[in-house]
Amino acid sequence: MKRILAVYDAASSPAEWAECNRQFHLALCAPANNARLRKMIEEYCLSTTNRYPHLRMSLDTEKNEVQSDHYAIVDACKRRDVDEVVALIERHILDTRREVMAAARPAGLDS
């Protein structure tokens, strides 16, 4: 996963970020060997059949913040700190959701 994150760090376009993010999340879930989780990531979160939603998500989120989350998740996994991994992933999902929803709102609307 560190290799994926290094490529992500060097990536310069939102399309590259989207692909690196896809690879990271699939690698993160791989050890669970959970077909349902992988399918959810592929179909709903990362849309491997329709890249537009994932590319849009990459445009709407701050690359450095996302990468900071990713590195923290990997470090917590290495320490086998399950509670921290869960908390970090939950925060990552909620922050991404908030940023994407904020970007989708018409300008000038508060809520």
Rosetta constraint file for C-alpha pairs under 8 A:
AtomPair CA 1 CA 5 HARMONIC 6.27 0.50
AtomPair CA 1 CA 24 HARMONIC 6.38 0.50
AtomPair CA 1 CA 27 HARMONIC 6.61 0.50
AtomPair CA 1 CA 28 HARMONIC 7.52 0.50
AtomPair CA 1 CA 74 HARMONIC 7.63 0.50
AtomPair CA 2 CA 6 HARMONIC 6.08 0.50
AtomPair CA 3 CA 7 HARMONIC 6.29 0.50
AtomPair CA 4 CA 8 HARMONIC 6.13 0.50
AtomPair CA 4 CA 20 HARMONIC 6.28 0.50
AtomPair CA 4 CA 23 HARMONIC 7.04 0.50
AtomPair CA 4 CA 24 HARMONIC 6.26 0.50
AtomPair CA 5 CA 9 HARMONIC 6.07 0.50
AtomPair CA 5 CA 20 HARMONIC 7.34 0.50
AtomPair CA 5 CA 24 HARMONIC 7.29 0.50
AtomPair CA 5 CA 67 HARMONIC 7.39 0.50
AtomPair CA 5 CA 70 HARMONIC 7.74 0.50
AtomPair CA 5 CA 71 HARMONIC 7.70 0.50
AtomPair CA 6 CA 10 HARMONIC 6.43 0.50
AtomPair CA 7 CA 11 HARMONIC 6.08 0.50
AtomPair CA 7 CA 20 HARMONIC 7.18 0.50
AtomPair CA 8 CA 16 HARMONIC 7.34 0.50
AtomPair CA 8 CA 17 HARMONIC 5.93 0.50
AtomPair CA 8 CA 20 HARMONIC 5.46 0.50
AtomPair CA 8 CA 21 HARMONIC 7.50 0.50
AtomPair CA 8 CA 67 HARMONIC 7.97 0.50
AtomPair CA 9 CA 67 HARMONIC 7.60 0.50
AtomPair CA 11 CA 16 HARMONIC 5.74 0.50
AtomPair CA 11 CA 17 HARMONIC 6.23 0.50
AtomPair CA 12 CA 16 HARMONIC 6.88 0.50
AtomPair CA 12 CA 17 HARMONIC 7.51 0.50
AtomPair CA 13 CA 17 HARMONIC 6.35 0.50
AtomPair CA 14 CA 18 HARMONIC 6.04 0.50
AtomPair CA 14 CA 55 HARMONIC 6.52 0.50
AtomPair CA 14 CA 58 HARMONIC 5.79 0.50
AtomPair CA 14 CA 59 HARMONIC 5.97 0.50
AtomPair CA 15 CA 19 HARMONIC 6.36 0.50
AtomPair CA 15 CA 55 HARMONIC 6.03 0.50
AtomPair CA 15 CA 58 HARMONIC 7.70 0.50
AtomPair CA 16 CA 20 HARMONIC 6.15 0.50
AtomPair CA 17 CA 21 HARMONIC 5.92 0.50
AtomPair CA 17 CA 58 HARMONIC 6.42 0.50
AtomPair CA 17 CA 63 HARMONIC 7.74 0.50
AtomPair CA 18 CA 22 HARMONIC 6.12 0.50
AtomPair CA 18 CA 54 HARMONIC 6.10 0.50
AtomPair CA 18 CA 55 HARMONIC 5.45 0.50
AtomPair CA 18 CA 57 HARMONIC 7.87 0.50
AtomPair CA 18 CA 58 HARMONIC 5.57 0.50
AtomPair CA 19 CA 23 HARMONIC 6.21 0.50
AtomPair CA 20 CA 24 HARMONIC 6.05 0.50
AtomPair CA 21 CA 25 HARMONIC 6.22 0.50
AtomPair CA 22 CA 26 HARMONIC 6.23 0.50
AtomPair CA 22 CA 46 HARMONIC 6.00 0.50
AtomPair CA 23 CA 27 HARMONIC 6.05 0.50
AtomPair CA 24 CA 28 HARMONIC 6.02 0.50
AtomPair CA 25 CA 29 HARMONIC 6.34 0.50
AtomPair CA 25 CA 41 HARMONIC 7.42 0.50
AtomPair CA 26 CA 30 HARMONIC 6.08 0.50
AtomPair CA 26 CA 38 HARMONIC 6.77 0.50
AtomPair CA 26 CA 41 HARMONIC 7.17 0.50
AtomPair CA 26 CA 42 HARMONIC 7.84 0.50
AtomPair CA 27 CA 31 HARMONIC 7.71 0.50
AtomPair CA 29 CA 33 HARMONIC 7.30 0.50
AtomPair CA 29 CA 34 HARMONIC 7.58 0.50
AtomPair CA 29 CA 37 HARMONIC 7.22 0.50
AtomPair CA 29 CA 38 HARMONIC 6.61 0.50
AtomPair CA 30 CA 34 HARMONIC 7.48 0.50
AtomPair CA 30 CA 38 HARMONIC 7.52 0.50
AtomPair CA 34 CA 38 HARMONIC 6.30 0.50
AtomPair CA 35 CA 39 HARMONIC 6.02 0.50
AtomPair CA 36 CA 40 HARMONIC 6.16 0.50
AtomPair CA 37 CA 41 HARMONIC 6.22 0.50
AtomPair CA 38 CA 42 HARMONIC 6.09 0.50
AtomPair CA 39 CA 43 HARMONIC 5.82 0.50
AtomPair CA 39 CA 44 HARMONIC 7.93 0.50
AtomPair CA 40 CA 44 HARMONIC 5.36 0.50
AtomPair CA 40 CA 45 HARMONIC 6.69 0.50
AtomPair CA 41 CA 45 HARMONIC 4.77 0.50
AtomPair CA 41 CA 46 HARMONIC 5.70 0.50
AtomPair CA 41 CA 47 HARMONIC 7.64 0.50
AtomPair CA 42 CA 46 HARMONIC 5.05 0.50
AtomPair CA 42 CA 47 HARMONIC 5.34 0.50
AtomPair CA 42 CA 48 HARMONIC 5.52 0.50
AtomPair CA 43 CA 47 HARMONIC 4.64 0.50
AtomPair CA 43 CA 48 HARMONIC 6.42 0.50
AtomPair CA 43 CA 49 HARMONIC 7.44 0.50
AtomPair CA 45 CA 54 HARMONIC 7.35 0.50
AtomPair CA 46 CA 51 HARMONIC 7.32 0.50
AtomPair CA 46 CA 53 HARMONIC 7.48 0.50
AtomPair CA 46 CA 54 HARMONIC 5.40 0.50
AtomPair CA 47 CA 51 HARMONIC 5.62 0.50
AtomPair CA 47 CA 52 HARMONIC 7.92 0.50
AtomPair CA 47 CA 53 HARMONIC 6.82 0.50
AtomPair CA 47 CA 54 HARMONIC 6.41 0.50
AtomPair CA 51 CA 55 HARMONIC 6.01 0.50
AtomPair CA 52 CA 56 HARMONIC 5.96 0.50
AtomPair CA 53 CA 57 HARMONIC 6.17 0.50
AtomPair CA 54 CA 58 HARMONIC 6.23 0.50
AtomPair CA 55 CA 59 HARMONIC 6.32 0.50
AtomPair CA 56 CA 60 HARMONIC 6.23 0.50
AtomPair CA 57 CA 61 HARMONIC 6.27 0.50
AtomPair CA 57 CA 96 HARMONIC 7.79 0.50
AtomPair CA 57 CA 100 HARMONIC 6.09 0.50
AtomPair CA 58 CA 62 HARMONIC 7.83 0.50
AtomPair CA 58 CA 63 HARMONIC 7.59 0.50
AtomPair CA 60 CA 99 HARMONIC 6.33 0.50
AtomPair CA 60 CA 100 HARMONIC 5.50 0.50
AtomPair CA 60 CA 103 HARMONIC 6.12 0.50
AtomPair CA 61 CA 65 HARMONIC 7.94 0.50
AtomPair CA 61 CA 66 HARMONIC 7.25 0.50
AtomPair CA 61 CA 96 HARMONIC 6.58 0.50
AtomPair CA 61 CA 99 HARMONIC 6.01 0.50
AtomPair CA 61 CA 100 HARMONIC 6.88 0.50
AtomPair CA 62 CA 66 HARMONIC 6.23 0.50
AtomPair CA 63 CA 67 HARMONIC 6.07 0.50
AtomPair CA 64 CA 68 HARMONIC 6.06 0.50
AtomPair CA 65 CA 69 HARMONIC 6.30 0.50
AtomPair CA 66 CA 70 HARMONIC 6.24 0.50
AtomPair CA 66 CA 92 HARMONIC 7.61 0.50
AtomPair CA 67 CA 71 HARMONIC 6.13 0.50
AtomPair CA 68 CA 72 HARMONIC 6.18 0.50
AtomPair CA 69 CA 73 HARMONIC 6.14 0.50
AtomPair CA 69 CA 88 HARMONIC 7.11 0.50
AtomPair CA 69 CA 92 HARMONIC 6.48 0.50
AtomPair CA 70 CA 74 HARMONIC 6.26 0.50
AtomPair CA 71 CA 75 HARMONIC 6.13 0.50
AtomPair CA 72 CA 76 HARMONIC 6.13 0.50
AtomPair CA 72 CA 88 HARMONIC 7.47 0.50
AtomPair CA 73 CA 77 HARMONIC 6.14 0.50
AtomPair CA 73 CA 85 HARMONIC 5.74 0.50
AtomPair CA 73 CA 88 HARMONIC 6.20 0.50
AtomPair CA 73 CA 89 HARMONIC 7.03 0.50
AtomPair CA 74 CA 78 HARMONIC 6.23 0.50
AtomPair CA 75 CA 79 HARMONIC 6.39 0.50
AtomPair CA 76 CA 80 HARMONIC 6.10 0.50
AtomPair CA 76 CA 81 HARMONIC 5.40 0.50
AtomPair CA 76 CA 82 HARMONIC 7.47 0.50
AtomPair CA 76 CA 84 HARMONIC 6.28 0.50
AtomPair CA 76 CA 85 HARMONIC 5.60 0.50
AtomPair CA 77 CA 81 HARMONIC 6.21 0.50
AtomPair CA 77 CA 82 HARMONIC 7.20 0.50
AtomPair CA 77 CA 85 HARMONIC 6.32 0.50
AtomPair CA 81 CA 85 HARMONIC 6.19 0.50
AtomPair CA 82 CA 86 HARMONIC 6.12 0.50
AtomPair CA 83 CA 87 HARMONIC 6.20 0.50
AtomPair CA 84 CA 88 HARMONIC 5.96 0.50
AtomPair CA 85 CA 89 HARMONIC 6.07 0.50
AtomPair CA 86 CA 90 HARMONIC 6.06 0.50
AtomPair CA 87 CA 91 HARMONIC 6.13 0.50
AtomPair CA 88 CA 92 HARMONIC 5.99 0.50
AtomPair CA 89 CA 93 HARMONIC 6.14 0.50
AtomPair CA 90 CA 94 HARMONIC 6.18 0.50
AtomPair CA 91 CA 95 HARMONIC 5.88 0.50
AtomPair CA 92 CA 96 HARMONIC 6.08 0.50
AtomPair CA 93 CA 97 HARMONIC 6.09 0.50
AtomPair CA 94 CA 98 HARMONIC 6.09 0.50
AtomPair CA 95 CA 99 HARMONIC 6.19 0.50
AtomPair CA 96 CA 100 HARMONIC 6.11 0.50
AtomPair CA 97 CA 101 HARMONIC 6.05 0.50
AtomPair CA 98 CA 102 HARMONIC 6.01 0.50
AtomPair CA 99 CA 103 HARMONIC 6.15 0.50
AtomPair CA 100 CA 104 HARMONIC 6.26 0.50
AtomPair CA 101 CA 105 HARMONIC 6.50 0.50
AtomPair CA 105 CA 109 HARMONIC 6.88 0.50
